[in-house]
């Protein structure tokens, strides 16, 4: 199992949105969830992927093929 496969569908959606440069408020609106829930998904995603910030997450998402080039 790859690291990206260990993400839930929601975590993958949030990670993709972060990699696209979206802020938490925009992600919350787009995915119909609260900003607190977005933050929870981000925290869990960081832990699962071993990254510590949004830039590292965006790089991982690109390398893992979560984003179109």
mmCIF file of the N, C-alpha and C atoms, coordinates in Angstrom:
data_MODEL
# 
_entry.id   MODEL 
# 
loop_
_atom_site.group_PDB 
_atom_site.id 
_atom_site.type_symbol 
_atom_site.label_atom_id 
_atom_site.label_alt_id 
_atom_site.label_comp_id 
_atom_site.label_asym_id 
_atom_site.label_entity_id 
_atom_site.label_seq_id 
_atom_site.pdbx_PDB_ins_code 
_atom_site.Cartn_x 
_atom_site.Cartn_y 
_atom_site.Cartn_z 
_atom_site.occupancy 
_atom_site.B_iso_or_equiv 
_atom_site.pdbx_formal_charge 
_atom_site.auth_seq_id 
_atom_site.auth_comp_id 
_atom_site.auth_asym_id 
_atom_site.auth_atom_id 
_atom_site.pdbx_PDB_model_num 
ATOM 1   N N  . UNK A 1 1  ? 0.852   -1.189 0.000   1.00 0.00 ? 1  UNK A N  1 
ATOM 2   C CA . UNK A 1 1  ? 0.000   0.000  0.000   1.00 0.00 ? 1  UNK A CA 1 
ATOM 3   C C  . UNK A 1 1  ? 0.890   1.242  0.000   1.00 0.00 ? 1  UNK A C  1 
ATOM 4   N N  . UNK A 1 2  ? 0.620   2.173  -0.891  1.00 0.00 ? 2  UNK A N  1 
ATOM 5   C CA . UNK A 1 2  ? 1.383   3.411  -0.943  1.00 0.00 ? 2  UNK A CA 1 
ATOM 6   C C  . UNK A 1 2  ? 0.859   4.383  0.096   1.00 0.00 ? 2  UNK A C  1 
ATOM 7   N N  . UNK A 1 3  ? 1.652   5.381  0.385   1.00 0.00 ? 3  UNK A N  1 
ATOM 8   C CA . UNK A 1 3  ? 1.221   6.375  1.363   1.00 0.00 ? 3  UNK A CA 1 
ATOM 9   C C  . UNK A 1 3  ? -0.064  7.068  0.938   1.00 0.00 ? 3  UNK A C  1 
ATOM 10  N N  . UNK A 1 4  ? -0.152  7.435  -0.332  1.00 0.00 ? 4  UNK A N  1 
ATOM 11  C CA . UNK A 1 4  ? -1.362  8.122  -0.785  1.00 0.00 ? 4  UNK A CA 1 
ATOM 12  C C  . UNK A 1 4  ? -2.582  7.207  -0.707  1.00 0.00 ? 4  UNK A C  1 
ATOM 13  N N  . UNK A 1 5  ? -2.371  5.894  -0.826  1.00 0.00 ? 5  UNK A N  1 
ATOM 14  C CA . UNK A 1 5  ? -3.485  4.957  -0.722  1.00 0.00 ? 5  UNK A CA 1 
ATOM 15  C C  . UNK A 1 5  ? -3.988  4.855  0.707   1.00 0.00 ? 5  UNK A C  1 
ATOM 16  N N  . UNK A 1 6  ? -3.158  5.234  1.685   1.00 0.00 ? 6  UNK A N  1 
ATOM 17  C CA . UNK A 1 6  ? -3.584  5.176  3.075   1.00 0.00 ? 6  UNK A CA 1 
ATOM 18  C C  . UNK A 1 6  ? -4.516  6.329  3.441   1.00 0.00 ? 6  UNK A C  1 
ATOM 19  N N  . UNK A 1 7  ? -4.652  7.302  2.555   1.00 0.00 ? 7  UNK A N  1 
ATOM 20  C CA . UNK A 1 7  ? -5.554  8.429  2.797   1.00 0.00 ? 7  UNK A CA 1 
ATOM 21  C C  . UNK A 1 7  ? -6.987  8.033  2.508   1.00 0.00 ? 7  UNK A C  1 
ATOM 22  N N  . UNK A 1 8  ? -7.906  8.594  3.303   1.00 0.00 ? 8  UNK A N  1 
ATOM 23  C CA . UNK A 1 8  ? -9.319  8.402  2.997   1.00 0.00 ? 8  UNK A CA 1 
ATOM 24  C C  . UNK A 1 8  ? -9.657  9.242  1.771   1.00 0.00 ? 8  UNK A C  1 
ATOM 25  N N  . UNK A 1 9  ? -10.804 8.990  1.185   1.00 0.00 ? 9  UNK A N  1 
ATOM 26  C CA . UNK A 1 9  ? -11.220 9.789  0.024   1.00 0.00 ? 9  UNK A CA 1 
ATOM 27  C C  . UNK A 1 9  ? -11.284 11.273 0.388   1.00 0.00 ? 9  UNK A C  1 
ATOM 28  N N  . UNK A 1 10 ? -11.794 11.585 1.568   1.00 0.00 ? 10 UNK A N  1 
ATOM 29  C CA . UNK A 1 10 ? -11.934 12.972 2.000   1.00 0.00 ? 10 UNK A CA 1 
ATOM 30  C C  . UNK A 1 10 ? -10.567 13.617 2.209   1.00 0.00 ? 10 UNK A C  1 
ATOM 31  N N  . UNK A 1 11 ? -9.652  12.874 2.821   1.00 0.00 ? 11 UNK A N  1 
ATOM 32  C CA . UNK A 1 11 ? -8.303  13.397 3.012   1.00 0.00 ? 11 UNK A CA 1 
ATOM 33  C C  . UNK A 1 11 ? -7.642  13.661 1.662   1.00 0.00 ? 11 UNK A C  1 
ATOM 34  N N  . UNK A 1 12 ? -7.877  12.789 0.707   1.00 0.00 ? 12 UNK A N  1 
ATOM 35  C CA . UNK A 1 12 ? -7.328  12.968 -0.636  1.00 0.00 ? 12 UNK A CA 1 
ATOM 36  C C  . UNK A 1 12 ? -7.927  14.222 -1.286  1.00 0.00 ? 12 UNK A C  1 
ATOM 37  N N  . UNK A 1 13 ? -9.219  14.438 -1.118  1.00 0.00 ? 13 UNK A N  1 
ATOM 38  C CA . UNK A 1 13 ? -9.862  15.637 -1.677  1.00 0.00 ? 13 UNK A CA 1 
ATOM 39  C C  . UNK A 1 13 ? -9.276  16.902 -1.062  1.00 0.00 ? 13 UNK A C  1 
ATOM 40  N N  . UNK A 1 14 ? -9.099  16.886 0.255   1.00 0.00 ? 14 UNK A N  1 
ATOM 41  C CA . UNK A 1 14 ? -8.535  18.046 0.944   1.00 0.00 ? 14 UNK A CA 1 
ATOM 42  C C  . UNK A 1 14 ? -7.092  18.269 0.504   1.00 0.00 ? 14 UNK A C  1 
ATOM 43  N N  . UNK A 1 15 ? -6.311  17.203 0.411   1.00 0.00 ? 15 UNK A N  1 
ATOM 44  C CA . UNK A 1 15 ? -4.916  17.318 -0.024  1.00 0.00 ? 15 UNK A CA 1 
ATOM 45  C C  . UNK A 1 15 ? -4.835  17.904 -1.433  1.00 0.00 ? 15 UNK A C  1 
ATOM 46  N N  . UNK A 1 16 ? -5.701  17.456 -2.305  1.00 0.00 ? 16 UNK A N  1 
ATOM 47  C CA . UNK A 1 16 ? -5.726  17.972 -3.673  1.00 0.00 ? 16 UNK A CA 1 
ATOM 48  C C  . UNK A 1 16 ? -6.068  19.456 -3.679  1.00 0.00 ? 16 UNK A C  1 
ATOM 49  N N  . UNK A 1 17 ? -7.048  19.841 -2.884  1.00 0.00 ? 17 UNK A N  1 
ATOM 50  C CA . UNK A 1 17 ? -7.444  21.250 -2.816  1.00 0.00 ? 17 UNK A CA 1 
ATOM 51  C C  . UNK A 1 17 ? -6.305  22.113 -2.274  1.00 0.00 ? 17 UNK A C  1 
ATOM 52  N N  . UNK A 1 18 ? -5.599  21.614 -1.276  1.00 0.00 ? 18 UNK A N  1 
ATOM 53  C CA . UNK A 1 18 ? -4.442  22.351 -0.737  1.00 0.00 ? 18 UNK A CA 1 
ATOM 54  C C  . UNK A 1 18 ? -3.379  22.504 -1.819  1.00 0.00 ? 18 UNK A C  1 
ATOM 55  N N  . UNK A 1 19 ? -3.112  21.430 -2.527  1.00 0.00 ? 19 UNK A N  1 
ATOM 56  C CA . UNK A 1 19 ? -2.101  21.468 -3.585  1.00 0.00 ? 19 UNK A CA 1 
ATOM 57  C C  . UNK A 1 19 ? -2.492  22.434 -4.696  1.00 0.00 ? 19 UNK A C  1 
ATOM 58  N N  . UNK A 1 20 ? -3.777  22.658 -4.869  1.00 0.00 ? 20 UNK A N  1 
ATOM 59  C CA . UNK A 1 20 ? -4.267  23.619 -5.865  1.00 0.00 ? 20 UNK A CA 1 
ATOM 60  C C  . UNK A 1 20 ? -4.205  25.046 -5.339  1.00 0.00 ? 20 UNK A C  1 
ATOM 61  N N  . UNK A 1 21 ? -3.754  25.211 -4.091  1.00 0.00 ? 21 UNK A N  1 
ATOM 62  C CA . UNK A 1 21 ? -3.580  26.542 -3.516  1.00 0.00 ? 21 UNK A CA 1 
ATOM 63  C C  . UNK A 1 21 ? -4.793  27.097 -2.797  1.00 0.00 ? 21 UNK A C  1 
ATOM 64  N N  . UNK A 1 22 ? -5.779  26.269 -2.527  1.00 0.00 ? 22 UNK A N  1 
ATOM 65  C CA . UNK A 1 22 ? -6.997  26.749 -1.871  1.00 0.00 ? 22 UNK A CA 1 
ATOM 66  C C  . UNK A 1 22 ? -6.795  26.882 -0.366  1.00 0.00 ? 22 UNK A C  1 
ATOM 67  N N  . UNK A 1 23 ? -7.428  27.893 0.188   1.00 0.00 ? 23 UNK A N  1 
ATOM 68  C CA . UNK A 1 23 ? -7.386  28.124 1.629   1.00 0.00 ? 23 UNK A CA 1 
ATOM 69  C C  . UNK A 1 23 ? -8.445  27.261 2.331   1.00 0.00 ? 23 UNK A C  1 
ATOM 70  N N  . UNK A 1 24 ? -8.291  27.106 3.640   1.00 0.00 ? 24 UNK A N  1 
ATOM 71  C CA . UNK A 1 24 ? -9.214  26.262 4.404   1.00 0.00 ? 24 UNK A CA 1 
ATOM 72  C C  . UNK A 1 24 ? -10.673 26.665 4.226   1.00 0.00 ? 24 UNK A C  1 
ATOM 73  N N  . UNK A 1 25 ? -10.942 27.960 4.235   1.00 0.00 ? 25 UNK A N  1 
ATOM 74  C CA . UNK A 1 25 ? -12.330 28.418 4.101   1.00 0.00 ? 25 UNK A CA 1 
ATOM 75  C C  . UNK A 1 25 ? -12.927 28.016 2.754   1.00 0.00 ? 25 UNK A C  1 
ATOM 76  N N  . UNK A 1 26 ? -12.137 28.122 1.697   1.00 0.00 ? 26 UNK A N  1 
ATOM 77  C CA . UNK A 1 26 ? -12.611 27.735 0.362   1.00 0.00 ? 26 UNK A CA 1 
ATOM 78  C C  . UNK A 1 26 ? -12.818 26.229 0.274   1.00 0.00 ? 26 UNK A C  1 
ATOM 79  N N  . UNK A 1 27 ? -11.910 25.464 0.888   1.00 0.00 ? 27 UNK A N  1 
ATOM 80  C CA . UNK A 1 27 ? -12.037 24.006 0.891   1.00 0.00 ? 27 UNK A CA 1 
ATOM 81  C C  . UNK A 1 27 ? -13.309 23.606 1.638   1.00 0.00 ? 27 UNK A C  1 
ATOM 82  N N  . UNK A 1 28 ? -13.541 24.231 2.770   1.00 0.00 ? 28 UNK A N  1 
ATOM 83  C CA . UNK A 1 28 ? -14.729 23.928 3.570   1.00 0.00 ? 28 UNK A CA 1 
ATOM 84  C C  . UNK A 1 28 ? -16.000 24.181 2.770   1.00 0.00 ? 28 UNK A C  1 
ATOM 85  N N  . UNK A 1 29 ? -16.033 25.291 2.090   1.00 0.00 ? 29 UNK A N  1 
ATOM 86  C CA . UNK A 1 29 ? -17.205 25.642 1.288   1.00 0.00 ? 29 UNK A CA 1 
ATOM 87  C C  . UNK A 1 29 ? -17.409 24.649 0.145   1.00 0.00 ? 29 UNK A C  1 
ATOM 88  N N  . UNK A 1 30 ? -16.328 24.341 -0.544  1.00 0.00 ? 30 UNK A N  1 
ATOM 89  C CA . UNK A 1 30 ? -16.375 23.457 -1.709  1.00 0.00 ? 30 UNK A CA 1 
ATOM 90  C C  . UNK A 1 30 ? -16.794 22.027 -1.335  1.00 0.00 ? 30 UNK A C  1 
ATOM 91  N N  . UNK A 1 31 ? -16.326 21.560 -0.180  1.00 0.00 ? 31 UNK A N  1 
ATOM 92  C CA . UNK A 1 31 ? -16.594 20.183 0.225   1.00 0.00 ? 31 UNK A CA 1 
ATOM 93  C C  . UNK A 1 31 ? -17.722 20.064 1.258   1.00 0.00 ? 31 UNK A C  1 
ATOM 94  N N  . UNK A 1 32 ? -18.408 21.174 1.530   1.00 0.00 ? 32 UNK A N  1 
ATOM 95  C CA . UNK A 1 32 ? -19.557 21.182 2.440   1.00 0.00 ? 32 UNK A CA 1 
ATOM 96  C C  . UNK A 1 32 ? -19.203 20.627 3.819   1.00 0.00 ? 32 UNK A C  1 
ATOM 97  N N  . UNK A 1 33 ? -18.158 21.233 4.418   1.00 0.00 ? 33 UNK A N  1 
ATOM 98  C CA . UNK A 1 33 ? -17.766 20.852 5.771   1.00 0.00 ? 33 UNK A CA 1 
ATOM 99  C C  . UNK A 1 33 ? -17.294 22.101 6.496   1.00 0.00 ? 33 UNK A C  1 
ATOM 100 N N  . UNK A 1 34 ? -17.149 21.991 7.806   1.00 0.00 ? 34 UNK A N  1 
ATOM 101 C CA . UNK A 1 34 ? -16.681 23.139 8.578   1.00 0.00 ? 34 UNK A CA 1 
ATOM 102 C C  . UNK A 1 34 ? -15.170 23.292 8.417   1.00 0.00 ? 34 UNK A C  1 
ATOM 103 N N  . UNK A 1 35 ? -14.684 24.489 8.733   1.00 0.00 ? 35 UNK A N  1 
ATOM 104 C CA . UNK A 1 35 ? -13.241 24.705 8.678   1.00 0.00 ? 35 UNK A CA 1 
ATOM 105 C C  . UNK A 1 35 ? -12.529 23.831 9.708   1.00 0.00 ? 35 UNK A C  1 
ATOM 106 N N  . UNK A 1 36 ? -13.172 23.572 10.835  1.00 0.00 ? 36 UNK A N  1 
ATOM 107 C CA . UNK A 1 36 ? -12.567 22.694 11.851  1.00 0.00 ? 36 UNK A CA 1 
ATOM 108 C C  . UNK A 1 36 ? -12.373 21.286 11.299  1.00 0.00 ? 36 UNK A C  1 
ATOM 109 N N  . UNK A 1 37 ? -13.323 20.811 10.517  1.00 0.00 ? 37 UNK A N  1 
ATOM 110 C CA . UNK A 1 37 ? -13.208 19.484 9.909   1.00 0.00 ? 37 UNK A CA 1 
ATOM 111 C C  . UNK A 1 37 ? -12.090 19.474 8.875   1.00 0.00 ? 37 UNK A C  1 
ATOM 112 N N  . UNK A 1 38 ? -11.962 20.548 8.117   1.00 0.00 ? 38 UNK A N  1 
ATOM 113 C CA . UNK A 1 38 ? -10.869 20.662 7.146   1.00 0.00 ? 38 UNK A CA 1 
ATOM 114 C C  . UNK A 1 38 ? -9.540  20.574 7.882   1.00 0.00 ? 38 UNK A C  1 
ATOM 115 N N  . UNK A 1 39 ? -9.412  21.311 8.987   1.00 0.00 ? 39 UNK A N  1 
ATOM 116 C CA . UNK A 1 39 ? -8.171  21.288 9.767   1.00 0.00 ? 39 UNK A CA 1 
ATOM 117 C C  . UNK A 1 39 ? -7.873  19.887 10.295  1.00 0.00 ? 39 UNK A C  1 
ATOM 118 N N  . UNK A 1 40 ? -8.904  19.166 10.710  1.00 0.00 ? 40 UNK A N  1 
ATOM 119 C CA . UNK A 1 40 ? -8.720  17.799 11.187  1.00 0.00 ? 40 UNK A CA 1 
ATOM 120 C C  . UNK A 1 40 ? -8.183  16.918 10.065  1.00 0.00 ? 40 UNK A C  1 
ATOM 121 N N  . UNK A 1 41 ? -8.768  17.028 8.882   1.00 0.00 ? 41 UNK A N  1 
ATOM 122 C CA . UNK A 1 41 ? -8.296  16.243 7.731   1.00 0.00 ? 41 UNK A CA 1 
ATOM 123 C C  . UNK A 1 41 ? -6.845  16.607 7.386   1.00 0.00 ? 41 UNK A C  1 
ATOM 124 N N  . UNK A 1 42 ? -6.519  17.881 7.462   1.00 0.00 ? 42 UNK A N  1 
ATOM 125 C CA . UNK A 1 42 ? -5.154  18.312 7.163   1.00 0.00 ? 42 UNK A CA 1 
ATOM 126 C C  . UNK A 1 42 ? -4.177  17.709 8.172   1.00 0.00 ? 42 UNK A C  1 
ATOM 127 N N  . UNK A 1 43 ? -4.511  17.790 9.440   1.00 0.00 ? 43 UNK A N  1 
ATOM 128 C CA . UNK A 1 43 ? -3.642  17.241 10.486  1.00 0.00 ? 43 UNK A CA 1 
ATOM 129 C C  . UNK A 1 43 ? -3.409  15.751 10.287  1.00 0.00 ? 43 UNK A C  1 
ATOM 130 N N  . UNK A 1 44 ? -4.472  15.016 10.007  1.00 0.00 ? 44 UNK A N  1 
ATOM 131 C CA . UNK A 1 44 ? -4.349  13.575 9.790   1.00 0.00 ? 44 UNK A CA 1 
ATOM 132 C C  . UNK A 1 44 ? -3.542  13.267 8.530   1.00 0.00 ? 44 UNK A C  1 
ATOM 133 N N  . UNK A 1 45 ? -3.746  14.043 7.485   1.00 0.00 ? 45 UNK A N  1 
ATOM 134 C CA . UNK A 1 45 ? -3.026  13.843 6.235   1.00 0.00 ? 45 UNK A CA 1 
ATOM 135 C C  . UNK A 1 45 ? -1.533  14.109 6.432   1.00 0.00 ? 45 UNK A C  1 
ATOM 136 N N  . UNK A 1 46 ? -1.205  15.210 7.115   1.00 0.00 ? 46 UNK A N  1 
ATOM 137 C CA . UNK A 1 46 ? 0.198   15.504 7.406   1.00 0.00 ? 46 UNK A CA 1 
ATOM 138 C C  . UNK A 1 46 ? 0.845   14.323 8.129   1.00 0.00 ? 46 UNK A C  1 
ATOM 139 N N  . UNK A 1 47 ? 0.159   13.801 9.142   1.00 0.00 ? 47 UNK A N  1 
ATOM 140 C CA . UNK A 1 47 ? 0.705   12.692 9.929   1.00 0.00 ? 47 UNK A CA 1 
ATOM 141 C C  . UNK A 1 47 ? 0.898   11.443 9.077   1.00 0.00 ? 47 UNK A C  1 
ATOM 142 N N  . UNK A 1 48 ? -0.090  11.110 8.265   1.00 0.00 ? 48 UNK A N  1 
ATOM 143 C CA . UNK A 1 48 ? -0.008  9.908  7.437   1.00 0.00 ? 48 UNK A CA 1 
ATOM 144 C C  . UNK A 1 48 ? 1.096   9.993  6.393   1.00 0.00 ? 48 UNK A C  1 
ATOM 145 N N  . UNK A 1 49 ? 1.307   11.181 5.850   1.00 0.00 ? 49 UNK A N  1 
ATOM 146 C CA . UNK A 1 49 ? 2.286   11.349 4.778   1.00 0.00 ? 49 UNK A CA 1 
ATOM 147 C C  . UNK A 1 49 ? 3.663   11.754 5.279   1.00 0.00 ? 49 UNK A C  1 
ATOM 148 N N  . UNK A 1 50 ? 3.754   12.104 6.554   1.00 0.00 ? 50 UNK A N  1 
ATOM 149 C CA . UNK A 1 50 ? 5.035   12.510 7.109   1.00 0.00 ? 50 UNK A CA 1 
ATOM 150 C C  . UNK A 1 50 ? 5.498   13.864 6.619   1.00 0.00 ? 50 UNK A C  1 
ATOM 151 N N  . UNK A 1 51 ? 4.547   14.757 6.366   1.00 0.00 ? 51 UNK A N  1 
ATOM 152 C CA . UNK A 1 51 ? 4.881   16.123 5.949   1.00 0.00 ? 51 UNK A CA 1 
ATOM 153 C C  . UNK A 1 51 ? 4.496   17.074 7.070   1.00 0.00 ? 51 UNK A C  1 
ATOM 154 N N  . UNK A 1 52 ? 5.051   18.286 7.020   1.00 0.00 ? 52 UNK A N  1 
ATOM 155 C CA . UNK A 1 52 ? 4.769   19.215 8.112   1.00 0.00 ? 52 UNK A CA 1 
ATOM 156 C C  . UNK A 1 52 ? 4.185   20.551 7.666   1.00 0.00 ? 52 UNK A C  1 
ATOM 157 N N  . UNK A 1 53 ? 3.990   20.719 6.362   1.00 0.00 ? 53 UNK A N  1 
ATOM 158 C CA . UNK A 1 53 ? 3.382   21.971 5.909   1.00 0.00 ? 53 UNK A CA 1 
ATOM 159 C C  . UNK A 1 53 ? 2.698   21.774 4.555   1.00 0.00 ? 53 UNK A C  1 
ATOM 160 N N  . UNK A 1 54 ? 1.988   22.803 4.142   1.00 0.00 ? 54 UNK A N  1 
ATOM 161 C CA . UNK A 1 54 ? 1.189   22.735 2.917   1.00 0.00 ? 54 UNK A CA 1 
ATOM 162 C C  . UNK A 1 54 ? 2.047   22.584 1.666   1.00 0.00 ? 54 UNK A C  1 
ATOM 163 N N  . UNK A 1 55 ? 3.219   23.180 1.667   1.00 0.00 ? 55 UNK A N  1 
ATOM 164 C CA . UNK A 1 55 ? 4.104   23.091 0.500   1.00 0.00 ? 55 UNK A CA 1 
ATOM 165 C C  . UNK A 1 55 ? 4.572   21.649 0.317   1.00 0.00 ? 55 UNK A C  1 
ATOM 166 N N  . UNK A 1 56 ? 4.995   21.020 1.404   1.00 0.00 ? 56 UNK A N  1 
ATOM 167 C CA . UNK A 1 56 ? 5.413   19.626 1.322   1.00 0.00 ? 56 UNK A CA 1 
ATOM 168 C C  . UNK A 1 56 ? 4.251   18.739 0.870   1.00 0.00 ? 56 UNK A C  1 
ATOM 169 N N  . UNK A 1 57 ? 3.067   19.047 1.353   1.00 0.00 ? 57 UNK A N  1 
ATOM 170 C CA . UNK A 1 57 ? 1.882   18.283 0.942   1.00 0.00 ? 57 UNK A CA 1 
ATOM 171 C C  . UNK A 1 57 ? 1.621   18.461 -0.550  1.00 0.00 ? 57 UNK A C  1 
ATOM 172 N N  . UNK A 1 58 ? 1.753   19.683 -1.044  1.00 0.00 ? 58 UNK A N  1 
ATOM 173 C CA . UNK A 1 58 ? 1.537   19.942 -2.472  1.00 0.00 ? 58 UNK A CA 1 
ATOM 174 C C  . UNK A 1 58 ? 2.557   19.184 -3.315  1.00 0.00 ? 58 UNK A C  1 
ATOM 175 N N  . UNK A 1 59 ? 3.805   19.167 -2.877  1.00 0.00 ? 59 UNK A N  1 
ATOM 176 C CA . UNK A 1 59 ? 4.844   18.433 -3.614  1.00 0.00 ? 59 UNK A CA 1 
ATOM 177 C C  . UNK A 1 59 ? 4.511   16.948 -3.627  1.00 0.00 ? 59 UNK A C  1 
ATOM 178 N N  . UNK A 1 60 ? 4.123   16.414 -2.481  1.00 0.00 ? 60 UNK A N  1 
ATOM 179 C CA . UNK A 1 60 ? 3.761   15.002 -2.401  1.00 0.00 ? 60 UNK A CA 1 
ATOM 180 C C  . UNK A 1 60 ? 2.586   14.708 -3.331  1.00 0.00 ? 60 UNK A C  1 
ATOM 181 N N  . UNK A 1 61 ? 1.573   15.547 -3.301  1.00 0.00 ? 61 UNK A N  1 
ATOM 182 C CA . UNK A 1 61 ? 0.380   15.328 -4.121  1.00 0.00 ? 61 UNK A CA 1 
ATOM 183 C C  . UNK A 1 61 ? 0.737   15.307 -5.603  1.00 0.00 ? 61 UNK A C  1 
ATOM 184 N N  . UNK A 1 62 ? 1.615   16.201 -6.013  1.00 0.00 ? 62 UNK A N  1 
ATOM 185 C CA . UNK A 1 62 ? 2.036   16.232 -7.411  1.00 0.00 ? 62 UNK A CA 1 
ATOM 186 C C  . UNK A 1 62 ? 2.800   14.951 -7.770  1.00 0.00 ? 62 UNK A C  1 
ATOM 187 N N  . UNK A 1 63 ? 3.754   14.561 -6.924  1.00 0.00 ? 63 UNK A N  1 
ATOM 188 C CA . UNK A 1 63 ? 4.575   13.389 -7.182  1.00 0.00 ? 63 UNK A CA 1 
ATOM 189 C C  . UNK A 1 63 ? 3.757   12.090 -7.146  1.00 0.00 ? 63 UNK A C  1 
ATOM 190 N N  . UNK A 1 64 ? 2.713   12.079 -6.330  1.00 0.00 ? 64 UNK A N  1 
ATOM 191 C CA . UNK A 1 64 ? 1.874   10.882 -6.202  1.00 0.00 ? 64 UNK A CA 1 
ATOM 192 C C  . UNK A 1 64 ? 0.815   10.799 -7.296  1.00 0.00 ? 64 UNK A C  1 
ATOM 193 N N  . UNK A 1 65 ? 0.742   11.841 -8.123  1.00 0.00 ? 65 UNK A N  1 
ATOM 194 C CA . UNK A 1 65 ? -0.225  11.831 -9.207  1.00 0.00 ? 65 UNK A CA 1 
ATOM 195 C C  . UNK A 1 65 ? -1.623  12.236 -8.806  1.00 0.00 ? 65 UNK A C  1 
ATOM 196 N N  . UNK A 1 66 ? -1.750  12.898 -7.647  1.00 0.00 ? 66 UNK A N  1 
ATOM 197 C CA . UNK A 1 66 ? -3.059  13.373 -7.224  1.00 0.00 ? 66 UNK A CA 1 
ATOM 198 C C  . UNK A 1 66 ? -3.494  14.592 -8.024  1.00 0.00 ? 66 UNK A C  1 
ATOM 199 N N  . UNK A 1 67 ? -2.539  15.229 -8.676  1.00 0.00 ? 67 UNK A N  1 
ATOM 200 C CA . UNK A 1 67 ? -2.815  16.418 -9.478  1.00 0.00 ? 67 UNK A CA 1 
ATOM 201 C C  . UNK A 1 67 ? -2.431  16.187 -10.932 1.00 0.00 ? 67 UNK A C  1 
ATOM 202 N N  . UNK A 1 68 ? -3.152  16.836 -11.788 1.00 0.00 ? 68 UNK A N  1 
ATOM 203 C CA . UNK A 1 68 ? -2.759  16.806 -13.202 1.00 0.00 ? 68 UNK A CA 1 
ATOM 204 C C  . UNK A 1 68 ? -1.587  17.760 -13.366 1.00 0.00 ? 68 UNK A C  1 
ATOM 205 N N  . UNK A 1 69 ? -0.652  17.414 -14.212 1.00 0.00 ? 69 UNK A N  1 
ATOM 206 C CA . UNK A 1 69 ? 0.534   18.278 -14.381 1.00 0.00 ? 69 UNK A CA 1 
ATOM 207 C C  . UNK A 1 69 ? 0.237   19.487 -15.211 1.00 0.00 ? 69 UNK A C  1 
# 
